[in-house]
Amino acid sequence: MRRDGDTLVLVSEAGVHRLTPKTDRIVRVTYSKDAGTRAAVKPGVVHAGTWSPWTYDDADGVVRLTAGHTVVDVDKATGSFTYLDVDGAVLLREREHDAKTLEAFESFRVLADTAQVDEIVTPDGVKRVIRDVTKVPDKTLYRARLHLRWADDEVLYGLGQHEEGVLNLRGTRVFLHQANLKSPVPVLVSHLGYGLLVDTYSPMIFSDTEYGSYLHCEADDELDLYFINGGGLDGVVAGYRQLTGDAVMLPRWAYGYLQSQERYETQDEILAVAEGFRSRGFGLDCLVLDWITWSEGLWGQKTMDPDRFPDPAAMVEALHDEHVRLMISVWPNMDEKSANYRQFKDADLLVPGSTIYDAFQSQARELYWQQVREQLFPAGIDAWWCDNSEPITPEWSRLVKPEPDAAHYEFCQEAAKHFDTAAMNAYCLYHAQTLYEGQRGEGSGKRVVNLTRSGYTGQQRYGTILWSGDISATWDTLRKQIVSGLHFCASGLPYWTTDIGAFFVRKGLEWFWDGDYEDGNQDPAYRELYVRWFQYGAFSPVFRSHGTDTRREPWLFGAEGEPFYDALLAANRLRYTLMPYLYTHAYRVWSQGATLMRLLAFDFADDETARTIGDQFLFGDSLMVCPVTSPMYFGVGGVTLDAPRSREVYLPAHPGGWYDLHTGEHVDGGTTITAKADLGTIPVYVKAGTILPTFAPAPSTDELDTQNVYVRVYRGSDATFELYDDAGDGYQYEDGELAITTLTWDDAAGTLTVADPQGPFAGQLAGRKFHVEVIG
């Protein structure tokens, strides 16, 4: 046992433990078989500093490390750890014996020029599958396992996005590998206010079953983890961001409405859709061009087909004149006939046995951006859709969906034929780095926006928005999507979205084509589901519709004055109305490590009911959103239902209670109520003691009247809101080019004080007016 700089080193027959306090609330723990240093690149964690004023002592068979708010006890007889807060409360225990294990195995490296491949057709295009390949020994790696003991009533969240829709991960198994319908993040979060970041880039398994409670890494040099004593879920997420990087701000337009479709095929069609939104008064900030913008047969080529898009720059300029941005789909794989592919092939910068560029290599990332810069960026493209960022998806070539464990091990086997075994989950992280560093290097003044299907540790620092993959249109899917998003955001990556209305609407032969609605947007049952999904989407971090086999433009769901149309318009306008509240919270995401879409356990961890609710969530600090997740009007096949137009809502105890956002009606907390939920209404409740700034609705975020702020004050306690403003795009906010206007409510006196805006951007707010309404 010795102190080596800021690391406590513990050596035993079983191996070497190293404990390194990173802050007064975060301790890094590694366990290896020997005392040698590890050479593996760890791209997710960027925090290099340590926290020096820690102490340790050795008494009564226990080594105790004390680092500010965090205490770690190590049992010298067993090597098991116990993590406590500074007051002595136990947060987490390891198993009493053999808590950590490392099982050695020999990994192999693929010789690229020996690969024998087959080509298969998938929903993500034609892909190569290695049938046979020559492998040579590479290095010794370990299957690392950490056995844990949970508190009896402990509730666990996180680990990224999963399909199953289970909120409390206790009693489950979660397989963390990249797939179309899942996005793993190795961050486990407890309602007790701590988190574990496992710093691995291999597939991982979480298990809490009759076979044990453990975290298992498939391939690594050592067991490497960070214990984060957050004092609450906000603190855990802030600690994760401190380790892995701040979540950069998206441009303000990215918080408006994004319309997508598989797929818009021509320049004329794109411009017509934009005009359709403008002529009908629906807010729109971005249109999305999905795949096959390239010429026929040139998959992944970063050019646009001149027959269908004769003048991309003019198209983008016309959209910009209407305050609409354009996002375009770019892919990591390229057809062998394309010029882009030949450049990578000639430079030997492809993933072995594939047509995928090798994002793990800096030269490949530079070449990829060079192609984007030369062929797409000059047209004025505003954002990127990095589709297929988990390019190895064996389950999507299956007719029948494999069981989760089978899918996990098939991924491990197939990915190992292409990638370093210890880095199989990290491709998407490097791919995101390509676009972010490339665009920022241009100095264009545009914030990077990258919609992508896979995420991993640290990806929030690259301007990414994660979406939940190619889901199917059922009410059950909608319910599960709510839980998926809450887990993902609790894992530390703040920007997540779902295909509103689901990607697949009809049924098909393959397992993934499993929607309930053969008549698409002409089916009143699908229209009802779409409205409810759209209402939920209006309270998601990113508000975006997308899908195949039926169009999603809102006017295709009815005409003005009809219930479906009017409900969609109301939800769309509500999103724009809330923009000052939303954009201020986006600033908090960047500056304070905050979370926008919040499990109830973020604010009500002590409430046993609240922490296990998966169909309600907080949007920002003050709004309780309660999506409707079952049909009330039409069943599958268009059968008319006679169901109550309401849903049960649990309102946790809160000083002063809650208010209905739509009516202003006051409701006490600590109770379950029956909330009105007719087709045009998604139940939303506001905490008493809230200052809620709003704008008048507008056709786009550019056209919002930011000089008139409509402030609702919900009485019940004193309140403060620090309203944030900046230019809406560019990175000047990083240098302080912003303004904060502090609004303070004195509940006893019934007065709202609006301070002068502070900051270099304050001059842009001269003449701003505040229109105040006091609720309650």
DRENSETOR-206320 format. One record per residue: x, y, z of N, C-alpha, C in turn; residue in one letter. Coordinates in steps of 0.2 Angstrom, whole numbers, plus 5000, padded with zeros to 4 digits. Example, Ala and Ser with C-alpha at 12.3 -4.5 7.8 and 13.67 -1.06 7.14 Angstrom:
# DRENSETOR-206320
506649725039506249785039506649845039A
506449895035506849955036506450005039S
END
This chain:
# DRENSETOR-206320
500449945000500050005000500450065000M
500350114995500750174995500350224992R
500550294993500250344989500750364984R
500550364978500950374972500650444969D
500950494971500650564968499950564971G
499450574967498750574969498350514968D
498750454968498450384967498650344973T
498150314976498250264982498350194978L
498950164979499050094976499050044981V
498549994980498549934984498649874980L
499149834983499449774979499249714984V
499049664980498849604984499049544979S
498949484981499049424977498549424971E
497949454972497449454967497549504961A
498049554963498149604958498249674961G
498149724957498349794959497749834958V
497549874964497049924964497349994964H
497050034960497250104961496650144962R
496650194967496150234968496450304967L
496050344963496350414961495750464962T
495650504967495150554967495250604962P
494750614958494750664952494450734955K
493950724959493650784962493450764969T
493150804973492950784980492350744980D
492050724974491450684973491650624968R
492150624965492350574960492950534961I
492950474962493550434963493550384957V
494150384954494350334949494650264952R
494350214950494650144953494850104947V
495450074947495650034942495849964945T
495749914942496049844945496349814939Y
496949794940497349754935497749694938S
497949654933498349594936499049614938K
499349664935500049684937500049754938D
500649774940500849844942500949884936A
501049854930501149894924500649944922G
500850004918500350054916500050024910T
499350044909498950024903499150074898R
499150054892499350094886498650104882A
498150074883497550084879497250154879A
497050174873496750244872496050244875V
495950294879495250304882494950364879K
494550364874494350424871493750464874P
493450424878492850454881492950504887G
493450494891493550534897494150584895V
493950644896494450694894494750734900V
494450724906494650754912495350724915H
495850764914496550734916496750754923A
496350804926496650824933496450774938G
496750784944496650744950496450794956T
496250764961496050804967496550784973W
496950834975497550814979497350814987S
496950854990496850854997496450795000P
496650734998496350675001496850645006W
496550605010496950565015496750495015T
497150455018496950385019497250365026Y
496950315029497150285035497050205035D
497450165039497350095039497250075046D
496650055047496550035054495949975054A
496049935059495549875060495349835053D
495849825049495849785043495449825038G
495449885038495049925033495549985031V
495649995024495950055022495450105020V
495450165023494950215021495250275018R
494950285012495150345008494650395009L
494750455011494350515012494450565007T
494050585003494150634998493550684998A
493550735002492950775002492350745004G
491850745000491150715001491150645000H
491750614998491650544996492150505000T
491950445003492350395007492350325003V
492950295003492950235000493350185005V
493050135008493350085012493450025008D
494049995010494349935006494449885012V
494149825012494249775016494849735014D
495349745019496049715017496049635016K
495549605020495549535019495249505013A
494749545010494349525004494549564998T
494749624999494849674993494149704991G
493649694995492949724993492949794995S
492649834991492549904992491849924994F
491849974999491150005001491250085000T
490750114996490750184995490250214999Y
490450275003490050305007490050385006L
489550415009489650485009489950515015D
490150575015490550595021490250595028V
489550585028489250575034489150495036D
489450455032489550385034488950345031G
488450375027487950335024488250295018A
488050225018488250185013487950195007V
488250205001487950214995487950154990L
488550114991488650054986489150014990L
488949944989489449894992489649844986R
490249824986490449764982490249704985E
490249644982490149584984490649564989R
490549534995491049515000491649474998E
491549444993492149404991492249404983H
492849404981492949394973492549454970D
492549514972492149564970492349584963A
492949584961493249594955493649534952K
493449524945493849464942494049494935T
494649464933494949474927495149404924L
494749394918494849324915495249334908E
495849314908496249334902496049294896A
496149324890496049284884496449324878F
496649284873497049314867496549344862E
496649404861496249434855496649424849S
496249434843496549424837496449484832F
496849494828496849544823496749514816R
496249554812496049524806496549554800V
496749504796497149534790496649554785L
496649614783496149644779496149614772A
496649594769496649574762496449504762D
496349464767496149394767495349384768T
495049444769494349434770493949414764A
493449364765493049334760492349364762Q
492049404758491449434760490849414756V
490249424759489549414755489249484756D
488849494751488449564751487749544753E
487449574757486749564759486349634759I
485649624757485249684757484949694764V
484949754767484649774773484249834773T
483849854778483549914778484049974777P
484649964779485150014779485650004772D
485349974767485649974761486049904761G
486449894755486849834754487449834759V
487549784763488149784767488549724766K
489149724768489649674767489649634774R
489649564773489749524779490249474778V
490749474782491349434782491149354783I
491249314778491149244778491749204781R
492349234779492949194782493549244781D
493949244786494549294786495149254790V
495649284788496249254792496449304798T
496449274804496649314810497249294813K
497649334816498249324819498249354826V
498549324831498549344838498749414838P
498449454843498549524843498849544850D
498449524855498649544862498249514867K
498449514873498049484879497549534882T
496949514882496449564885496049524891L
495649554894495249524900494549534899Y
494149484901493449494903493449514910R
493149574911493249604918492549604921A
492449584927491849584930491849614937R
491349654939491249684945490649664948L
490649634954490049604957489849654963H
489149674963488949724967488349704972L
488249744977487649734981487249794982R
486549784980486149844980485749854987W
485549914988485149924994484449894992A
484049874997483449834996482949874992D
482849934993482349974989482650014983D
483250004982483650044977483350034970E
483350094966483050094960483650124955V
483750084950484350094945484050114938L
484450164935484250194929484950194925Y
484850214918485350234914485550174909G
486250174908486550124903486350134896L
486150204895485950214888485250204887G
485050194880484450184878484250104876Q
483750084879483550014878482850004875H
482649944872482049934869481449914874E
481649884879481149844883480649894887E
480849954888480349994892480249984899G
480749954902480749944909481150004913V
480750034918481150094921481650074926L
481450034931481950014936482349954933N
482949964933483349904930483549854935L
483249854941483349804945482949744943R
483349684944482949614941483049604934G
483449644930483449634923484149624921T
484249614914484949604911484849654905R
485449694905485449744899486149734895V
486049724889486649704885486849774881F
487449794882487649854880488149844874L
487849844868488149844862487849884857H
488149914852487849954847487349914842Q
486749944842486249914837485749974835A
485449954830484950004827484450024832N
484249984837483650004842483950014849L
484650014849484850034856485450074855K
485650114861486250154861486550154867S
487050114868487350094875487750154878P
487650174884488150214887488250184894V
488950174895489050134901489050174908P
488450204909488350244915487750214919V
487850194925487350164929487150214934L
486550234935486350284940485850264945V
485950284951485550254957485150314959S
484450304962484050354965484450374971H
484850334974485250354980485750414979L
485850434972486250494971486950484969G
487050414967487750404964487750374958Y
488250374954488350344948488950304947G
488950254942489550224940489650234933L
490250264931490450264924490950214923L
490850164919491350104917491750134911V
492350144911492750174906492950114901D
492550084898492650034893492350044886T
492650024881492350034874492249964871Y
492249914875491949854872491249844874S
490949794871490249774874490249764881P
489649774884489649764892488949734893M
488949694899488249674901488149694908I
487549714910487349734917486849674918F
486949644924486549584926486349594934S
485649584935485449584942484849534942D
485149474942484649414941484849364946T
484549304946484749244950485449224949E
485749244943486449224941486949284944Y
486749334948487149374951487049454949G
487349494953487249564951487949594949S
488049614943488749624941488649674935Y
489249704934489449734927489949694924L
489949674918490349634914490649664908H
491249674907491549704901491849644897C
491649644890491849584886492649584885E
492949644884493649644882493949714884A
494449704889494849764891495449754894D
495949804895496549794898496549784905D
496049814908495949814915495149834917E
494949824923494349854925494449924927L
494149974924494250044925493550074926D
493450104931492750144933492850204937L
492350244937492350304941491750304945Y
491750314951491250314956491050394957F
490450414955490250484956489750484961I
489950524967489450534972489150604971N
488550604967488250664965487850694970G
487650664975487150694980486450704977G
486350664972485750674968485850664960G
485350644957485450634950485750694946L
485550754947485950804944486650804945D
486850794951487550794953487950734949G
487550674948487950624944488050644937V
487550674934487550694927488150744926V
488150794931488650844931489350814932A
489350764936490050734937490250694930G
489750664927489950624921490150674916Y
489850734915490050784910490750814912R
490850824919491550844921492050804918Q
491950734919492450684916492450684909L
491950694905491850674898491750734894T
491650794896491650854892490950874892G
490850944892490250984892489850964886D
489150964886488750954881488651024878A
488951034872488951094868488151114867V
488051184866487451204864487251194857M
486651174855486451174848486251244846L
486151254840485851324838485151324840P
484951384841484251394843483751354839R
483851354832483351324827483251254829W
483851224831483751144832483251134838A
483051184842482551164847481851184844Y
481751204838481151204834480951144832G
480451144827480251084824480651064818Y
480750994817481150964812480750914808L
480650924802480250884798480650834793Q
480550774794480950724790480450674787S
480750634782480250584778480750534775Q
480650474775481050424771480650414764E
480750454759481250514759480950564754R
481250624755481150674750481650664744Y
481350664738481750644732482050694728E
481750754728481950804723481950874726T
482350914723482350984725481651024725Q
481251004720480651034720480151014726D
480250954727479850924733480050954739E
480650964741480850994747480651064747I
480651104742480451174742479651174743L
479251124740478551124741478351114748A
478751064751478551044758478651114762V
479251144761479351204765478751254764A
478551264758477951314757477351284760E
477251224760476651194764476651214771G
477151214774477151234781477051304782F
477351344778477351414779476651444777R
476251414772475651434770475051414775S
475251364779474751334784474851364791R
475451394792475551424799475851374804G
476151314802476451274806477151294807F
477451294813478151314814478551254811G
479151284808479651234805480251264805L
480851234807481451254807481951214803D
481851154801482251114798481951064794C
482151054787481950994783482550944783L
482350884782482850834783482850794776V
483450794773483550754767483850684769L
483450634768483650564770484050534764D
484250474765484750444760484550444753W
485050424749485050424741484950494738I
485250544742485350604738485850604733T
486350554733486850534728486450504722W
486950504716486650474710486550404711S
486150374707485950304707486650254707E
486650214712487150164712487850184715G
487850244718488450274721488250284729L
488050234732487850234739488450274743W
488250324747488750354752489150404749G
489050414742489450464739489250534741Q
489650584743489450644746489350704741K
488950684736488750724731487950714730T
487650764727486950764726486850754718M
486350704717486150684710485950754706D
486250774701486150834698485450834694P
485250774693484550764689483950784694D
484050764700483550774705483650844710R
484350854710484450914714484950964710F
484650994705485051024700485451084702P
485251114708485651174711485551174718D
485951134722485851124729485951194732P
486451234730486551304734485951344733A
485651344727484951384726484451354731A
484351294731483851264735483951284743M
484551274745484651294752484551374753V
484751414748484651484749483851494749E
483551464745482751474745482451454752A
482751394755482551374761482651424767L
483351454766483551504771483151564771H
482951584765482451644764481851634768D
481651574769481051554773481151534780E
481851544782482051534789481951454790H
482151414785482151344786482851324784V
483151274789483751244788483651184784R
484251154782484251094779484751044782L
484550984784484950934786485050874781M
485650854780485750804775486050734778I
485850684775486050614777486750604774S
487250584778487850564776488050494780V
488350454776488450384778489250364779W
489350314783490050294784490350244779P
489850214775489950164770489850194763N
490250164758490250194752490250134747M
489850144741489950094736490550094732D
490850034730491450034727491550074721E
490950084718491050124711491050194712K
491050224719491050294720491750324720S
491850384719492450414719492650424726A
492250434731492350434738492650374741N
492450314739492650254741493350244738Y
493550264732494150244729494650284733R
494550344735494950384739495250354745Q
494750324749494850294755495250224753F
495050194748495350124746496050134745K
496250194741496950204739497350224744D
497050254749497450274755497450224761A
497150164760497150114765496850134771D
496250174770495950204776495150174777L
495150114775494450074776494450024782L
493950014785493849964790493949894787V
494449854790494549784786493949754784P
493949724778493349684776492749724775G
492749784773492149824773492249884768S
491649914767491749984763491650044767T
491750034774491650084779492350124780I
492250184781492950224782493150214789Y
493750204791494050194797494050254801D
493550274805493550334809494050324815A
494250274816494750264822495450304820F
495550304814496150344811496050414810Q
496450454812496450524811496450544804S
496850514800496950524793496250514789Q
495950464792495250444789494750494790A
494750514797494250574799494350634795R
495050654793495150714790494950704782E
495050644779494850634772494050634772L
493750604777493050604777492750674777Y
493050724781492750794781492950824775W
493550814772493750844766493250834761Q
492950774760492450754755491850794757Q
491650794763491050834765491150914763V
491750934765491851004764491851024756R
492150984752492250994745491550994742E
491150944744490550924740489850944743Q
489850954749489150974752489151034756L
489651044760489651104764489551174760F
489951174755489851244751489151254749P
488751204748488051224746487651254752A
487951264758487551294764487251244768G
487351184768487051134772487151154779I
486651144783486651164790486751114795D
486651054794486651004799486750934795A
486950884799487150814797486750764800W
486550714796486250654799486750604798W
487050584803487550524802487250464804C
486850434798486550374799486950314799D
486750264801487150194801487750204805N
487750244810488450254814488550194818S
488150144818488350074821488350024815E
488850034811488849994804488849924805P
488949894810488849814811488249804815I
487749774811487049764814486849694811T
487049644814486949574811486149554812P
485849584817485149564818484649584813E
484949644809484449664804484549634797W
484949574797484849534791484449474793S
484149464799483749414801483049424799R
482649364798481949364797481549374803L
481849334808481549334815482049364820V
481849404824482249444829482549394834K
483249404834483549354839483449384846P
483549334851483449354858484049404860E
483949444865484449494867485149464868P
485249404871485849384872486149354866D
485749324862486049304855486249364851A
485849414851486049474847486749504850A
486749504856487349534859488049494857H
487949424857488549384856488649384848Y
488149394844488249394837488649454835E
488449514839488749574837489449574839F
489649544845490349534847490749494842C
490449444839490849404835490949434828Q
490349474826490449504819490849564819E
490749604825491149664825491949654826A
492049594830492749584831493149564824A
492749544819493049534812493249604809K
493049654811493149724808493549764813H
493449764819493649814824494149784829F
494549824832494849804838494349784844D
494449724846494049694851493849744857T
494349774859494249824865493949884863A
493749894857493449964855492849954851A
492549904851491949884846491349934847M
491249964853490750014854490850084853N
491450094851491750164850491650194843A
491450154838491550184831491150254831Y
490550254834490050304833490350374836C
490750364842491050414845491550454840L
492050414837492450434832492150464826Y
491650434824491250464818490950534820H
490750544826490450604828491050654828A
491550634831492150684831492350704824Q
492350664819492450684812492050744810T
491450744811490950794809491050864813L
491150854820491250904824491850944823Y
492450914823493050944822493150974815E
492850934810492850964804492551024803G
491951024805491551094804491751144808Q
491951134814492251184819492851214816R
493251174812493851194809493751244803G
493151244801493051284795492851364797E
492751374804492551434806491951464803G
491451424801490851444798490351494802S
490451484808489951524812489351484813G
489251424811488751374812488851324818K
488451324823488551264828488451204824R
488851154826488751084823488151054826V
487751024821487150984823487250914819V
487250864823487350794821486850744823N
486350734819485850684821486150614820L
486150574825486550504824486150454828T
486250394826485850334829486250304835R
486850314835487250284841487650334845S
487650324851488050364855488450324860G
488950354863489450324868489750374872Y
490150354877490450394882490750464879T
490550514881490850584879490550614873G
490050574869489850604863489450664863Q
489250684869488850744870489250804868Q
489950804868490350864867490450874860R
490150834855490250834848489550864845Y
489150894848488550924845488050874843G
488050814846487550754843486850754846T
486450734842485750724844485650644843I
485450604848485350534847484650524845L
484450474841483750454840483750384841W
483150354842483050294845482950234840S
483150254833483150194828482450184825G
482450134821481950124816481350074820D
480950114824480450084828479850074824I
479350034827478750024824478150054827S
477650064823477050104826476550064830A
476650064836476150034841476050074847T
475550074851475550104857476050084862W
476150014862476649994866477350024865D
477550034858478150064857478150134860T
477650174859477650234862477750234869L
477450194873477550184880478250174881R
478550124878479250104879479750164877K
479550204872480050254870480150314875Q
479550324879479650374885480150344890I
480150284891480650254896481350254893V
481350244887482050234883482350304884S
482050354882482250424882482550444889G
482150424894482250444901482950414903L
483050344902483650314903484250344900H
484150364893484650394889484950454892F
484450504894484650564896484950564903C
484650514907484950504914485750474913A
485850454908486550424906487050484905S
486850544904487250604903487250634897G
486950604892486950634885486250664884L
486150734883485550764885485050774879P
485350764873484950774867484750704863Y
484050694864483850634862483150644858W
482950604853482350614850482150544847T
481550544845481150484843480850494836T
480750444832480350454826479650464828D
479350524828478650534829478250494824I
477850454827477350414823477750344821G
478350334823478750274822478950274815A
479550234813479750234807479350184802F
479250124805478850074801478050084804F
477650094799476950104801476550044799V
476750004794476349944792476749884794R
476449824793476749764794477149734787K
477749704788478049674783478349604785G
478749574780478949504782479449504787L
479949554787480449554792480149574799E
480549554804480349564811480249634813W
480649674810480649754812480149784809F
479849764803479249794800478649774803W
478449804809477949784813477449834816D
477249884811476749924813476049904813G
475549934816474849914816474449944811D
474649984807474250024803474350024795Y
473949974792474049964785473850024781E
473450064783473150124779473550184781D
474050184785474450244786474150304789G
474250364786473950424788473250434787N
472950384783472250384781471850344787Q
472150314791471850274796471750314802D
471150324805470950364811471350344817P
471450274817471850244823472550274823A
472850274817473550294817473550374818Y
473050404815473050474816473050494824R
472650454828472650464835473350454838E
473650394836474250384839474750434837L
474750454831475250504828475150574832Y
474550594834474450654838474750644845V
474650594848474850584855475650584855R
475950544849476650544849476950614847W
476550654843476750724842476750764848F
476250764852476250794858476750784863Q
476950714863477550694867478150724864Y
478250724858478850754854478950824856G
478350864857478450934858478750944865A
478850894869479150904875479750854876F
480050844870480650804870481250854868S
481850834870482350884869482450904862P
482350864857482250884850481650854847V
481250904843480550894841480650874834F
480550814832480650784825480250724823R
479950734817479550684814479950644809S
479850584808480150544803479850474802H
479950444796479650374795479650364788G
479450294787479350274780478650254779T
478450234774477850204771477250244773D
477250304775476650344775476950414777T
476750464773476950534774476750564781R
477150614783477050644790476950714790R
476850744784476650824784476050824788E
475950874792475350874797474750884793P
474750924787474050934784473850864781W
474250814781473950744778473550704784L
473550734790473150704795472450744796F
472250774791471650814791471650884789G
471150914789471050984787470951034793A
471151094791471051144797470351144799E
470251144806469651144809469451074811G
469851024808469650954810470150934816E
469950884820470250874827470950854826P
471150814822471850784822472350844820F
472150884814472450934812472550994817Y
472051004821472051064826472451044832D
472450974833472850954839473650954837A
473750944831474450944829474751024829L
474251064826474451134826474551164833L
474151144838474151164845474851144848A
475051084847475651054850476251094847A
476251104840476751134837476851204839N
476351244840476351314843476551314850R
476351264854476551264861477351254861L
477651214857478351214857478651274856R
478451314851478751384850478651434855Y
478051424858477851474864478351464870T
478551404871479051384877479751394875L
479951424869480651434867481051464872M
480851524876481351554880481451514886P
480951474889481051424894481551374892Y
481451344886481851284883482551304882L
482651364879483351384877483751404883Y
483351434888483751444894483951374897T
483551324897483751264900484351234896H
484351244889484851224885485551254887A
485551314889486151354892486351314898Y
485851294903486051264909486351194907R
486151164902486451094900487151104899V
487351164895488051174894488451194900W
488151244903488551284908488551244915S
487951204917487951174923487851104923Q
487951074917487851004917487150974918G
486651014916485951004918485650954913A
485050924915484750874911484050904909T
483850904903483250934901482650894901L
482650834899482150774900482350734906M
481950744911482150724918481650664921R
481950614923481650564927481350604933L
480850584936480550614942481050604947L
481450554947481950544953482450604953A
482550634948482950694948482750744953F
482150754954481850804959481450774965D
481250704964480850674969481150604971F
481750604972482050534973481850504980A
481650544984481350524991480650494990D
480350504985479650494984479650424981D
479450374985479450304982479050294976E
478450324976478050314970478350354964T
478550414965478850454959479450424956A
479850394960480450364957480350304953R
479750274952479650214948479150224943T
478950294942478450304936478850324930I
478650284925478950284918478550324913G
477950344914477650384909477450454911D
477850484915477850554917478550574917Q
478750634916479350664917479350734917F
479950764920480050834920480350864914L
480050914911480450954905480651014908F
481351014909481651074913481451064920G
481551114924481451114931480751114933D
480251134929479651154932479051124929S
479051094923478551064919478450994920L
477950964923477850894923477350874917M
477650834913477350814906477050744907V
476450734905476150664906475850644900C
476250614895475950594889475450544889P
474950544884474450494884474750434880V
474650374883474950314880474450264878T
473850274878473350224876472850254872S
472550224867472050254863471350264867P
471050324865470450344868469850344863M
470050354856469550364851469450304846Y
470050274844470050224839470450174840F
470250104840470650054840470950034833G
471449984833471749964827471149934822V
471249954816470649944811470149994811G
470250054815469750104815469150094819G
469150044823468550034828468450094833V
467850114833467750174838467750144845T
468050184849468150164856467750214860L
467550194866467150234871467550234877D
468150264877468550264883468550334886A
468750334892468750404896469250444892P
469150514891469650554888470050584894R
470350544898470750564903471250514905S
471750534909472250484912472450504919R
472650454922472850464929473550494929E
473650544934474250574934474450584942V
475050564943475350564950475750634951Y
475550674956475850734957476250734964L
476850724964477250724970477150784974P
477250774981477250824986477750884984A
477450944984477851004982477551064985H
478051104988477751164992477351204987P
476751214989476251254985475851214980G
476051154979475651114975475851124967G
475351114963475451114956474951154952W
475051174946474551204942474451174935Y
473851164933473751144926474051194921D
474451174917474751224912474251254907L
473751214905473251234901472651284904H
472451264910471951304913472151344919T
472751334922472851374927472651344934G
472251294934471951264940472451244944E
472351254951472851234956472651164958H
473151124959473051054962473551044967V
473351014973473850994978474250934976D
474850934979475350874977475250824982G
475650764981475650704985475050664984G
474750674978474150634976474050614969T
473650564967473550544961472850574959T
472850614953472250644950472050614943I
471450624941471250614935471250674931T
471650674926471850734922471450734915A
471150784913470850794906471350774901K
471150734896471650714891471250704884A
470850754882470550744876471050754870D
470850744864471350734859471850794858L
471550854860471950914859472350924865G
472350884870472650904877473150844879T
473850864880474250824884474350854891I
474150814896474250844903474950874904P
474950934907475650964909475451004915V
475850994920475751024927476451064928Y
476351124931476851174933476951174940V
477551174943477651174950477451244952K
477151244958477051314961477751344963A
477751414962478451444963478851444957G
478451444951478851444945478751514941T
479251534938479251594933479351564926I
478851564922478851534916478851584910L
479451604907479451644901479151614895P
478851654891478551624884478651674879T
478551654873478551704867477851684864F
477651734860477051724855477351664850A
476851624848477051574843477251604836P
477751574832477951604826478151544821A
478251564815478351514810479051474811P
479451504814480151484815480451514821S
481051484824481351524829481651584827T
481851594821482151654818481551714819D
480951694818480451744818480051754824E
480351724830480051734836480151814838L
479551844841479651904843479951904850D
480651914850480951904857480951964861T
480752024858480652084862480052084866Q
479652044866479052044870479051974873N
479151974880479151914884478551904888V
478151854888477551844891477651794897Y
477651824903477951794909477351774913V
477251704914476751674919477151664926R
476851694931477051674938476551634941V
476851574943476351524947476551534954Y
476051554958476151574965476251514969R
476451524975476551464980477251474984G
477751504981478351514985478751564981S
479251594984479751634980480051594974D
480251634969480551604963481051644960A
481451614956481951654952482051614945T
482151654940482251624934482751674930F
483351644928483851674925483751664917E
483451714914483251704907483851714903L
484051674898484651674894484451694887Y
484951734884484951754877485651754874D
485651734868486251744864486051754857D
486551754852486451764845486051704842A
485951644845485651594843486051544838G
486651564836487051524833487751544834D
488251504831488951524833489151504840G
489851514841490151484847490351544851Y
490151604850490251664854490051654861Q
489551614862489351604869489851574873Y
490351534870490851504874491351554877E
491351614874491751674876491351724880D
490751704882490351754886489951794882G
489851794876489451834872488751814873E
488451834879487751814880487451864885L
486851854887486551894892486051854897A
486051874903485651844908485251894911I
484551884911484051934914483751894920T
483851924926483651884932482951914933T
482451864934481751884936481651854943L
481451894947481351874954480651884957T
480351834959479651834962479651834969W
479351884973479251884980478551864981D
478351804984477751784984477251814989D
477651834995477251875000477051934998A
477451974994477352044992476952044985A
476951984982476651984975476952024970G
477652034970477952074966478452034962T
478552054955479052024951479552074949L
480152064950480752114949481152084943T
481152124938481552114932482152154932V
482752124933483352154933483652174926A
484052224925484352234919484752174917D
484752164910485152104908485852114909P
486252064910486952064911487352024906Q
487852054904488252024899488352054892G
488852044888488952084882488352084877P
487952034877487452024873486852074875F
486852104881486352134884486052194879A
486552224875486352284871485852264866G
485852194864485352174859484652174861Q
484552184868483952174871483552234873L
483852294871483552354872482852364870A
482452394874481752394873481252334874G
481552284877481152224878480652244883R
480052214882479452224886479252154889K
479052154896478852094899478152104901F
477752054899477052054900476852004905H
476652024911476651974917475951954918V
475851894919475151864922475351824928E
474951834933475051794940474551744940V
474751684941474251624941474151604948I
473551604951473451584958473451644962G
END
